């Protein structure tokens, strides 16, 4: 990044800001696929993987157990897209922060 001109850094900032997904369409967490056994004697789930797959949104917090929310099939694709948007936002924010640090290092307005 040090070889980039200040003008190029500012242009990259603008490009990154345009790439940000809509902030109302982000979701932090992981989509977990689970199979469950029902416990009924003679059920096919006792021998195989279990009933499912069922999908859950898992959100972890430091020092606490992860929160798990069931995701109905009709929301799975949207949840996947929102999770991907969160990943993109984090990646873009890291690059924007690096650009700001470089501009600060150069004593330029950031």
N, C-alpha and C positions, 0 to 999 in steps of 0.2 A: 504494500500500500504506500510505502514511502516514495516509490518512483512516480506515483500518480500526481498530477498537478492538482492544485487546490480546486481549480475549475472542474476537473474530472471527478474529484471527490464529491463536490456539490451536485454534479449531474447524477452521479451514482445514488446519492441520497434521494433525489427526486424520483428516479426510476424505482428504487426500492419502495418508497411510499406509495407509488401507484400499484405496486404488486401486492400490497397488504390485502388480505381477504377482508370481507366485511366483519367488523369486530363483534357484531351480534351473532355471527355464525361460527363461533369458536367454542370448543369444549375440551377441557383438560381431563385426561384419564386414559384408560386402556379398555378395549373391547375384549372381553374374555368369553371363550367358548366353553360351555360346561355340559356334561352329561350326568344325569342323576339316576340313581336306583330308587324305585318306589318302595321296595321292601315287601311287596306282595309275593306270597309263595307261588312258585311256578311261572312268574312273569318272565318274559324274554329278557328283560333288563338284568336279571340276576346272572345270566351267562355272558352277555355281551357288554358293550360299552355303557349301556344305560339309555334312558330316554333323552332325546335331544337331537341335535344340539340346541341349547338355549344360550342366549347371549346376555351378558351382563356388563354394565359400565362399572369399572373399578377405578376409584379415585383414592389415592393414598395421601396421608397427612403425616408429618413427622410425629412420632411418639404415639400414634393411634392406629387402630386397625383400619384397613381399607374399607371405604364405603362401597357397597355393591348395589346397583340398581338394575332390575330386569329390564331388558330392551325388547319390546315386541318386534316381531319380524318386519312389520311395516315401517319401523323407524330405523332399522339397522343401517341402511345405506346413508341416510341423512346423518346418523351418528358418526359413521366412518368418515364422511366428508367434513364434519365439524372437528373431529379429532385431527384430521390432516390439516385443516386450517390452523389449528392451534400450533401444530408443528411448524408450519410455514411462518406464522407470526413470530414464534421464538427465534427461528433462523434469521428472519429479516431484522428483528430487533438487535440481535447480536451483531450483525453487519453494520447496522446504523450506529450502534454504540462504538464500534471500532472506528468508523469514519469520524465520529465526533471526537474521539480521543486523539486521532491523528490531527484533526484541525486544531484542537486545543494545544497539542504538542507544538504545532507550527505557530501558535499564538494568533490564530485567525478566528474570526467570529464564527461561532458554531451554533 
